[in-house]
């Protein structure tokens, strides 16, 4: 399918999508020692305890009331980001000043270097203790984490570490807000309408999420080109990545079960039509 509308809007919209990585502040009530002034209104913070709030990602100190007026311009400080896994995606990319999480880049680079022909890539599980080691290594060493063949000979460990990173995000790559939009898109009977609806959903994703998904789908498309070796086509990858990239806002086992077919189809279509959708 190559709907001219999809293709045209994809070419037109995508550059704008990546222009702004806005991030809201992660304010938490804070008790300051000694006199303190609000960094938004410059007035004194009164009281002995809980005088105001502090952003735990960038350290901005403001009155509780002022926190509602502060623009979404949080620039996380790497010294405050304690871990890589389970860290909000936008927070991580802004802290590292990258377009995508470095975990995604590093793992995909390693998999493409030595694992694209590996049978059952992403379907075969790596040893869970070793996957946990990779997670700890990223949390501790960041981009200096060693995931080379000399450290982990089994490529399924690296594939498992990438899936774990995506699964552990506090807000999934396809955000909770847009989950139902993608599920409804997958239910449309007309193939072209389905693609149009998925494309519309993609353009509503936060930029860091969109860029991560775009990069991942381009990679998975390359995985499918070697299907005769790895036995992984777009449908198989959809089964693996559907629940990883999409989670319902309410963690309801019945909803998850009912939506599995649509989750698989959304990812399958994004892989098959990656050139049109992104």
Secondary structure, DSSP 8 states (H G I E B T S, - for coil): ---HHHHHHHHHHHHHHTS---B---EEEE--SS--B-TTT--B--SSS--EEEETTT--EE-TTGGGTS-SB----TTT---STTS-HHHHHHHHT-SS-HHHHHHHHHHHHHTTT-TTTTTS---HHHHHHHHHHHHHHGGG---STTT---HHHHHHHHHHHHHT-SS-SB-HHHHHHHHHHHH-SSHHHHHHHHHHHHHTS-HHHHHHHHHHHHHHHHHHHTHHHH---HHHHHHHHHHHHB--SS--HHHHHHHHHHHHHHHHHHHHTHHHH-
